[in-house]
């Protein structure tokens, strides 16, 4: 018999972090007597550390809770999709292996799922600066209202819960599989937002700090948004947010002399991705502009850096 919820944890070479996460969830399951409701599923992306031994030892004691699957090779971001595919719950909660889940978050979530027939959920977060997504109250909304409230915040994997039967099988090979699961729902499907946080969003230790990677991830998000089932207004809201992030990340990459990116390639990909001709025109012109660096530096107040304002930034130039 399938359970109510699968906690789907894609992991790779983070045994120490994963152990803390598993202990946290196991304690919550046992304390709240949720063994019949919750599955903790680990999809191991062919880790080379002691992840297999760690999980198998825990699984011996909690075989009724823990499900473990190991990929024969590293399938990169598709491991998030793999975790969802092999889960057995009616709902899938995508969980980062290194995030911290707040006290009683699991009991609160299962109560929401038992009392509300919804298709997608945003679980609020708190980050290291104390930021919490400004949600006035817990409520059920449609897609347009949902993304007006949470904006781009579901990019953080551990905030997303999805009804498994609603996951679109066409979503493949994307950094943002978890967010795509929400965006590929139908506009009139039911979305739930929470006011109180469920997870503590810690700074990443990995690829996110690489400027070139951040630019590619931002373009990936734009692609997911523009291929989704969201309304034109929702796509515009999210696209403008990510294009603003893209501009900042290009500047930061330029300031980092160890990074090499190609403005021409970025512009071509944007042209392929964006759905709205007005947005296309606006940002293609900006990317071509000789004043590009000056405009962006002024807007985002990076004047303290010595950006060469007198130097023309040509469309094909490497920065």
NUZA-249642 format. One record per atom (N, C-alpha, C, O, CB): x, y, z. Coordinates in pm, whole numbers, plus 50000, padded with zeros to 5 digits. Glycine has a CB too. Layout:
XYZ;...
***
This chain:
500854988050000;500005000050000;500885012450000;501825013350079;499045000150123;500585021949913;501405034049905;501155042850027;500075042650086;501095041849776;502165050350062;502065059350177;501595073050131;501515075850011;503425060450250;501305081350226;500835094850195;501945103350134;501705110750039;500295101650321;503145102250189;504235111350151;505555104050136;505935095850220;504375122450254;506235107150027;507635102950010;508525115050027;508365125149958;507855096349871;509475114050119;510525124150131;511635119850037;512395110650068;511055125750280;511745126249922;512665122149816;513965130049828;513975142149808;512045124149676;515045123049863;516335129649887;517345125049783;517915114149796;516845126550030;517595133149679;518705130049589;520025133649657;520125144249719;518545137549453;521025125149646;522275127849718;523485123349638;523405114349554;522265120849853;524595129949666;525875125949606;527025130649696;527225142649714;526035131849462;527755121049751;528975123749828;528775133949941;529605142849962;530045128749736;527685132350013;527445141150128;527015132850248;526025135850314;526365151850094;527755122450275;527355112950379;527145119750514;526175116750583;528405102050392;528045128850552;527915135250682;526645143550692;525925142950792;529125144050709;526365151450587;525135159450586;523905150550580;522915153050648;525135169250468;523985140250497;522845131150480;522495124250612;521315122450644;523145120650372;523505120350689;523255113750817;522445122850910;521505118150975;524585109850884;522795135550916;522055145051000;520615146450952;519675146851032;522745158851000;520445147350820;519105148750763;518245136550793;517085137850833;519185151050612;518805124650773;518055112350799;517685111150947;516555107450979;518885100150756;518625114151035;518325113451178;517205123151217;516355119951299;519585116451261;517225134951156;516175144951181;514815139351141;513865139751220;516475157951104;514715134251019;513425129350970;512965116851045;511785115351077;513515126450820;513895107851073;513525095551146;512965099051283;511965093351326;514745086151159;513615108251351;513135112551483;511725118151474;510885115251559;514085122951544;511465126251370;510125131951354;509085121251321;507965121751372;510135142451244;509465111651236;508535100851200;508165092651323;506995090051349;509145091751092;509175088551398;508945079951514;508185087351623;507225081951680;510275074751569;508595099551652;507955107151760;506465109651732;505635109151822;508675120651780;506155112251605;504765115451568;503995103351516;502865104851470;504755126351463;504585091451524;503935078951483;503455079751337;502305076651305;502735075951576;504375083851251;504035085751109;504565074451020;504665076050898;504585099051060;504895063051081;505495052051004;504585047450889;505085043150785;505785040251097;503295048150908;502355043650803;502095054450697;501505051750593;501035039450866;502525066450726;502245077650636;503445082150553;503285087750445;501735089250715;504655079650604;505845085950544;506895075750504;507235066650579;506445095950642;507405077550383;508565070250333;509715080150317;509525091150264;508245063050198;510905076250362;512115084250338;512915077150231;513465066450254;512965086150470;512975083250112;513605076849998;514915083949962;514915096149942;512655076749877;515995076549954;517285082249916;517665077049777;517735065049755;518385078550020;517895086249685;518385082749552;519855086949544;520175098749529;517535089549438;520725077049554;522165079249559;522725079949417;522605070449340;522875067949641;523325091249384;523815093649248;525225087949229;526135094649182;523815108749217;525365075149267;526625067949253;527735074549336;528835077249286;527045067349104;527435077049463;528415083349551;529675074749565;529625062449560;527795085849689;530805081649583;532085074749601;532565075349746;533645070449777;533155080849509;531765081449835;532115081849977;531405070250048;531065060249985;531735095550041;531185071550175;530575060550252;529055061350259;528445055650349;531125060450392;528435068450165;526975069650163;526265056050162;525335054150240;526545077550042;526665046350077;525955033450076;525985026450211;524955021550258;526555024249972;527155025850275;527265019250405;526415026350510;525735019950590;528735018750451;526465039650508;525695047550604;524215044450594;523565041050693;525935062550582;523675045550472;522225043850454;521805029450483;520775027150546;521815047850311;522585019850438;522215005850459;522225002150607;521404994150651;523164996650382;523125008050683;523145005550827;521905011350895;521315005150983;524415011450890;521515023550853;520295029650909;519065021950865;518115020150941;520175044450865;519095017250741;517945010150685;517664997150760;516504993150771;518185007150538;518694990650812;518504978150888;517594980351007;516794971651042;519864972650934;517714991951069;516914994951188;515555000551153;514584998851228;517665004651277;515475007451038;514225014251002;513785010150861;513535018650775;514385029651010;513704997250838;513354992250705;511934995950664;511604996150545;513524977250699;511084998750763;509705002550732;509575017150693;508505021550651;508814999750851;510665024750706;510655038950675;511575042250558;511225050150470;511065047050798;512765036250559;513825040050464;513775031550338;513725019250345;515195038650530;513795038150222;513985031750092;515265037250030;515465049350025;512755034049997;516125028149983;517415032549928;517585027249787;517355015449760;518595027850018;517995036249697;518275032549559;519595039149517;519835050849545;517105036749463;520435031449450;521735036649406;521845035749255;521655025049197;522895028849473;522155046949190;522315047049045;523635040249007;524615041249081;522275061448991;523645033548894;524865026748848;525905036548796;527075033148783;524525016548740;525455048648765;526365059348722;525775072648765;524585073548798;526595058948567;526605083048765;526135096348803;525305102148689;525805104348579;527315105748838;524035104748717;523135109848612;522865124848630;521895130248577;521805102048613;523735131348707;523675145748727;522295149848779;521735143348868;523985153148596;521745160848721;520495166548774;519305157248755;518275158848822;520205179748706;519415147448665;518315137948646;518085129248770;517095121948777;518595129148526;518995130148867;518775122648990;517575127949068;516945120549142;520015123049077;517255140649051;516055146049116;514815139449056;513895135449128;515975161649099;514805138348924;513695131548857;513635116848899;512555111348923;513825132648704;514785110548906;514845096448945;514245094449083;513495084849105;516305091448943;514545103349176;514005102249312;512485102749310;511825095349384;514555113549400;511925111449226;510465112449216;509875099849154;508835094949199;510075124749134;510525094649050;510005082948978;509905070549067;508955062849055;510875079848858;510875068549154;510905056149233;510205057749368;510135048249447;512345051749254;509695069649395;508985071849522;507635064649520;507065062349413;508785087049548;507155061249637;505925053549649;504765061249711;503655056049721;506185041349730;505005073649751;503955081349817;503025088149720;503345089949603;504575091649907;501845092049770;500915099849688;501485113649660;501245119549554;499545101149759;502245118749755;502915131649739;504425129749751;504895120849821;502405141849844;505165138249681;506625138049685;507115151349740;506785161949687;507235135249545;507895150649846;508575162549899;510035161749859;510775153149908;508425163750056;510455170549769;511845170949726;512685177249838;512425188549879;512005178949592;513675170149887;514455175050000;515955174749971;516495164549927;514155166850125;516615185849995;518055186349983;518715178150094;518225177950207;518555200749986;519815171450062;520465162850161;521215170650268;521605164950370;521405153450093;521425183650247;522215191550343;521395202750408;521965211350476;523415197550273;520085202650389;519255213150450;518805209050590;518865197350627;518025216150361;518365218950666;517885216350802;516365218150805;515835228450763;518575225750905;515675207950856;514215207950857;513725211050997;514125204551094;513655194350807;512875220851008;512505226451138;511655216751219;511005207751166;511775239551119;511675218951349;510985210251443;509515208451405;508795218151379;511085215851585;509095195951400;507705192351375;507225195751234;506015195951208;506815199251475;508155198451143;507755201851006;507025190250939;506105192550860;508995205650923;507415178050969;506815166450904;505375164250950;504515160950869;507655154050932;505125166051078;503755164751129;502865175751070;501715173151034;503725165451284;503395187651061;502625198851003;502285196050858;501175198850813;503405211951015;503255190550783;503015187850641;502005176650623;501095177950540;504325184350570;502125165850696;501165154850680;499755159350718;498775154850659;501585142850766;499635168250816;498315173650850;497735181550733;496545180450704;498395182650975;498575189550667;498115197150550;497625187550442;496565189750384;499245206150494;498385177050416;498035167650309;496775159750341;496005156450250;499195157950284;496535156850467;495345149350507;494075157950501;492965152850484;495525143750647;494265170950516;493105179950526;492855188250400;491875195750393;493275189250643;493735187050301;493595195150179;493955186750056;495045181050049;494495207750185;493035185949961;493315178949836;493925188949738;493215195349660;492005172349776;495245190049743;495945199849659;496935192649568;497235180949587;496685210349747;497435200049468;498325194049368;499775197949386;500675190049358;497865197949230;500025210249433;501385214849457;501445223349582;500485230549613;501905222649337;502555222649653;502695230049779;504035237249783;505065231949741;502565220549901;503995249549834;505235256849867;505365257250018;504505262850087;505235271349807;506435251150071;506725251450213;507685263050239;508785263450184;507335237850263;507265272250320;508075284250341;509435280750401;509605270050461;507345294050432;510385289750385;511765287750425;512245299750504;511655310550498;512675285350301;513315297850578;514025308850641;515495307150608;516035296050618;513775309250797;516155318050569;517565316750532;518475322750638;518005326950744;517825323450397;519765323150610;520755327450709;520595342050747;521085346350852;522155325050658;519925349950662;519705364150692;518355366450763;517975377750790;519755372450563;517655355550790;516355356650856;515215359450761;514095362250804;516395367350958;515475358750629;514425361550530;513435349950526;513825338250519;515035363950390;512175353250529;511085343550511;510195348950399;509835360750398;510255341350645;509835340350304;508945344750197;507695351050257;507025344850340;508565332750104;507365363550217;506225370450279;504885364750236;504325368550133;506275385350245;504375355450316;503065349350293;502145353350408;502495351350525;503175333550281;501005359150377;500115364350481;499455353350563;499275354850684;499045373050418;499105342350498;498415331550568;498505318850483;498755319450363;496915335250595;498305307450549;498175294950475;496895295650391;495835299350442;498145282650573;497015292150263;495805292450180;495985284050055;497105281050012;495445306850142;494855280249998;494835273049870;494535283049760;493575290749769;493765261449871;495365283049654;495245293049548;495435286249412;495805274449405;496275304649568;495185293749302;495495288549170;496935292049134;497625298849211;494505294149064;497395287649018;498795289348982;499215303948976;500275307549027;499065282748848;498395312348914;498775326448897;498945333249033;499935340349055;497715333848813;498015331149122;498105336849256;499315330949331;500015338049404;496795334349335;499525318249313;500635311249379;501985317749347;502755320749438;500665296449337;502265319949218;503565325549180;503655340649204;504745346149211;503835322549034;502505347249215;502545361249258;503005362249404;503655371849443;501155367849241;502655352149482;503035352049624;504485347649642;505285354649706;502105342949704;504835336149585;506145330149616;507225334049516;508415332549542;506015314949620;506795339149399;507735343249294;508725332149262;508315320949232;508495356049337;510045335049268;511015324849227;511455315949342;512315307349323;512225331549167;510895317549462;511405310449579;511315295249571;512105288549638;510655315049699;510395289249492;510425274549479;511665269149408;511795257049391;509205269949406;512585277949364;513835272849309;514625265449418;515445256849386;514685284449250;514385268649544;515005261449654;514295248049669;513105247549702;514935269749787;515015237349644;514415224049626;513535219749742;512485213749721;515495213749605;513965222749865;513275217249982;511965224150015;511345221050117;514175217950099;511545233549932;510245240249952;509125233849871;507965237949885;510365254849916;509435224049787;508465219249688;507905205449725;508645195949750;509105218549550;506565204749728;505845192149743;504885191149625;504235200949589;505075191149881;504795179349565;503975177749445;503185164649454;503695154649504;504855177849317;501935164749407;501165152349397;501785144049284;501905148749171;499625155249370;502185131749315;502975123949219;502245121849087;502865122648980;503345110549278;500965119049092;500215116248968;500145128448877;499805127248759;498805111549002;500465140248931;500415152548853;501765156148789;501845165848713;499955163948941;502815148448818;504125151648761;504105149048612;503735138148567;505235143348830;504515158948534;504515157948389;505705149348343;506855152748373;504575172048324;505465138248271;506565129548229;507495135748126;508575130448099;506015116748174;507075146948068;507905153447966;509035161948025;509895166847952;507045162147878;509045163748158;510085171848221;511355163348231;511385153448304;509635176948362;512385167248160;513635159648160;514835169048159;514755180548115;513695150048039;515945163948209;517255170148193;517275185048225;517705193148143;517735168048052;516815188548342;516845202548383;517315203748527;517015195348611;515475208948367;518065214348553;518505217448689;517315219548781;517385216748901;519395229948690;516215224448725;515065229048803;513895219448794;512745223848781;514635242748757;514145206448800;513065196548788;511975198948891;510785198348858;513625182348804;512355201749014;511385203549122;510485215549096;509275214849119;512105205249256;511065226749047;510245238549018;509405236248892;508275240948883;511135251049000;509975228848796;509215225748675;507965217648708;506935219148643;510095218148575;508055208948808;506885200948847;505705209948884;504555206648856;507225191648964;505985221348947;504935230948981;504455238548858;503255239948835;505425240749087;505405243348778;505065251648663;504345243748553;503615249548473;506335257848605;504535230548549;503895222448447;502525217248491;501875209948416;504795210848411;502095220948611;500715218248648;499775227048566;500235236148496;500505220448800;498495224548574;497535232648500;497215245348579;497235245148702;496245224748472;496935256348511;496685269148580;495595268448686;495655275748785;496305279548480;494605259648666;493505258848763;493705247848868;492815245648950;492215256448690;494845241148866;495135231448972;495255238749105;495395250949109;496425223448941;495205231149214;495195237249347;496615237549406;497305227349413;494245229549441;497015249449447;498325251649506;498145256249650;497225263849682;499145262049424;499035251549737;498965255149879;500235262749917;501335258549881;498775242549970;500085273749989;501255281250038;501195281750190;500125282850249;501295295649977;502365280950254;502415281350400;503065294250448;504015299150388;503195269250454;502535299450555;503075311750613;504335309050694;505335315950680;502025318650701;504275298850779;505405295750867;506435287150793;506065278750711;504915288450995;507715289150822;508755281450753;508815266950798;508485263550912;510105287950776;509245258550707;509435244350734;510915240350728;511305230050783;508635236050635;511715248450661;513095244450633;514025256450645;513665267850613;513215238150493;515235253650691;516275263850702;517185262650581;517825252350559;517095262250836;517245273250503;517995273550378;519415278350406;519665290250426;517305282750274;520355268850406;521745272250432;522475275150302;522085270050197;522445260950508;523535283350306;524325285850186;524925272950132;525375264450209;525435296150214;524925271650001;525455259549940;526975259249943;527635269749942;524965258249797;527515247149946;528965245549947;529495241849809;530695240149791;529365234950048;528605240649712;529025234349588;528995243549467;529415255149473;528175222749561;528495237849357;528615244349226;527955257949217;528285265849128;528035235649122;527015260949309;526305273649302;527245285549316;526915296549271;525225274349409;528415283549376;529315294849395;530085298149268;530725308549260;530285292049509;530035289449169;530715291749042;529865301148956;528715298048925;530985278248968;530455312648919;529685323048848;529135318048715;527985320648681;530555335348824;529975310848640;529525305748509;528375295948527;527425295948449;530685299148433;528455287348631;527365278048658;526075285448692;524995281648647;527735268748772;526195296148772;525015303848810;524315309748687;523085310048682;525395315048906;525095314248591;524515319648468;523755308848393;522645311048346;525605325848378;524365297048382;523695285948313;522435281648387;521415278648324;524645274148298;522495281148520;521315277348597;520185287548579;519015283848574;521685275948745;520565300348568;519555310748548;518885309148412;517675310648400;520195324648561;519675306148311;519105303648178;518225291148179;517185290748113;520235302048074;518635280948254;517815268848266;516455272248328;515425267148283;518545258348352;516465280848431;515195284748495;514305291948396;513095289448391;515465293848618;514875300948317;514095308048216;513495298448114;512365300248069;514975318348144;514245288248079;513735278447983;512545270748041;511545268747973;514845268647941;512665266548166;511575259448232;510325268248237;509225263648206;511985255048375;510505280848276;509375290048288;508665291848154;507435291448147;509855303648339;509435293748049;508835297147920;508255285247845;507525286947747;509865303847833;508585273047890;507985261047831;506805256047913;506145246347875;509035250047819;506535262648024;505565257448121;504115260548081;503845266647978;505855263148258;503205256148168;501775258648148;501305271548214;500115274448216;500965247048201;502235279248268;501865291448338;501235301548244;501475301248123;503075297548407;500445310448299;499825320948219;500895330748170;502025330848218;498755328448301;500515338948073;501435348948019;501905358348129;503085361948134;500765356847906;500995362448217;501355371648324;502375365148420;503345371548460;500095375948402;502145352548455;503065345448544;504435343948479;505465345948544;502495331648581;504445340448351;505715339148280;506475352448278;507695352748294;505485334048137;505735363148258;506375376348257;506985379748392;508115384648399;505365387048217;506235377348499;506735380348634;508025372648661;509025378548703;505675376748741;507995359648637;509155351248667;510325353848572;511485353748614;508765336548661;510015356248445;511075358948348;511835371648382;513055372048375;510505359948207;511105382048420;511765394648456;512645393048580;513715399148588;510715405448481;512215384848676;513035382348795;514345375648755;515425379648799;512265373648897;514245365348672;515445357748638;516355365248541;517575363348544;515055344448578;515785373648457;516645381748370;517395392148452;518565395048424;515805388648260;516745397648554;517445406848644;518595399648715;519695404948727;516475412848748;518325387348761;519395379448823;520505376448723;521685376548758;518825366248879;520125373848600;521115370848497;522045382648475;523255380848462;520425367248367;521495394648472;522315406648452;523335408248564;524505410948538;521435419248443;522885406448687;523795407748801;524885397048794;526055399948819;523025406548934;524495384948758;525465373948757;526485375348646;527625370748658;524745360848743;526095381748536;527065384648430;528105394548480;529295392948455;526355390148304;527645404848550;528575414748604;529525408348705;530725410848701;527795426348670;528995400148794;529825393748894;530835384248829;531965382748877;528965386148994;530425377848721;531365369248648;532485377448586;533635373148582;530635361148539;532135389348538;533155398048479;534165402648585;535355403648558;532495410248411;533675405348705;534555409748812;535475398548859;536565401048912;533745415048928;535015386148841;535825374548880;536695370548762;536205364948664;534915362648926;537975373448770;538875371348657;539085356648624;539625353348518;540205377748685;538675347748713;538855333448685;537735327848598;537805316348555;538925325648816;536695335848572;535535331148497;535575336048352;535975347348325;534235335748565;535165327448261;535065331148120;533675327248069;533295315648074;536185324248036;532935337148021;531625334547963;531535341747829;532375350047796;530475339148058;530525338547753;530375344247619;529005350947608;527965344347606;530535333247510;529025364247600;527785371947590;526975367947467;525745367247472;528085387047585;527655365347359;526995361547235;526175348847255;525015348047213;528025359647122;526765338847318;526055326247342;524865328247435;523805322347415;527025315847402;525035336647536;523935339447628;522775346047554;521615342247574;524415348547743;523085355747469;522035362847395;521295353547301;520065354347288;522635374547316;522025344647234;521385335147142;520445325947218;519325323247174;522445326947066;520915321147333;520065312147411;518825319347463;517735313847463;520855306047528;519005331847509;517855339747553;516845341247441;515635340147464;518295353447602;517325343747321;516445345547206;515645332847179;514485333547139;517265349447082;516275321247200;515585308447179;514565305647289;513535299347265;516605297147174;514865310447411;514045307147527;512815316047541;511705311047559;514875308047652;513015329047531;511955338447569;510765337747475;510925336547353;512505352547572;509585338547532;508345336847457;507755350147413;506995350647316;507325329347540;508085360947483;507435373847462;508345383047380;509465385847421;507095380447597;507875387647265;508705395547174;509165408647237;510265413347209;507955398347046;508325414647323;508725427147388;509895424847483;510835432747486;507535433247465;509825413947559;510925410647649;512175407347568;513275411447604;510555398747741;512005399847461;513145396547374;513855409147325;515075410447336;512675388147253;513065418147272;513635430247215;514365438447320;515465443247297;512545438647149;513745439947436;514315447947544;515675442647588;516625450347601;513365448347664;515775429647609;517005424247664;518045420847558;519235420547589;516695411947744;517625418347436;518615416747329;519335429947304;520545430247286;517935411847199;518575440947304;519205454047285;520155457247400;521235462747380;518125465047272;519745453747520;520585456647635;521885448847628;522955454147658;519835453347765;521805436147589;522995427947579;523955433047472;525165431547483;522625413547551;523395439247367;524235444447259;524805458247293;525775462747230;523425445347130;524225464847390;524565478847413;525995480847458;526525473147537;523635484547515;526615491647407;527965495347449;527975500247593;529005500447660;528545506047356;526795504347641;526695509647777;526275498847876;525935501947991;525705521247781;526305486447833;525785475547914;526365475548055;525615475548153;526075462247846;527665475448065;528305474748197;527925486748283;527655485348402;529835473848183;527915498548222;527655510548298;526225510648352;526005514248468;527895522848211;525285506848269;523885506648310;523685497048426;523075500548527;522985502748191;524195484848412;523975474648513;524725478048641;524195476348751;524395460948462;525935482848628;526715486448746;526005497448826;525985497048949;528125490948706;525435507148756;524735517948823;523475512848893;523195516349007;524375529048723;522735504548821;521465499848875;521665491349000;520885492249095;520705491848771;522705483149000;522915474049112;524025478649207;524475471149294;523235460449060;524455491249187;525335497949283;526645490449306;527085488549420;524615499649415;527255486249196;528565480149207;529655490249172;530705486549119;528665467949116;529415503049201;530365513549165;531705511749236;532735516349187;529785527249198;531675505049350;532925503449424;533935494749347;535135495349373;532635497449561;533425486749254;534345479049171;534795487549054;534035495749002;533665465949122;536015485749012;536535493948903;536195487648769;537045481548702;538075495748917;534945489248731;534505484048602;534915493948493;534705505948510;532955481548600;535485489248384;535965498348278;534805504448200;534455499548092;536895491048182;534195515248254;533035521448191;533355526948052;532465527847967;532505532648279;534605530548029;534945536647901;535195526147793;535495529647678;536165545447917;535075513647828;535345503147731;534025498047673;533115494447747;536135491647795;533935497547540;532725492447476;532635477347497;533625470147484;532725495847326;531445472747528;531215458447544;530475453547419;529275455647404;530405455247675;531195447147331;530615442947205;529855429747221;530125421847311;531705441547098;528915427847133;528025416447140;528785403247146;528375394147218;527085416447022;529875401947071;530555389147059;531735388047157;532455378147156;531055387146917;531925398047241;533125398347324;533045388247438;531985386347498;533345412247380;534165381747467;534265372947583;534545381447706;535385390347702;535375362247564;533835378647815;534135385847938;534425375848050;534695379948163;532955395247976;
***
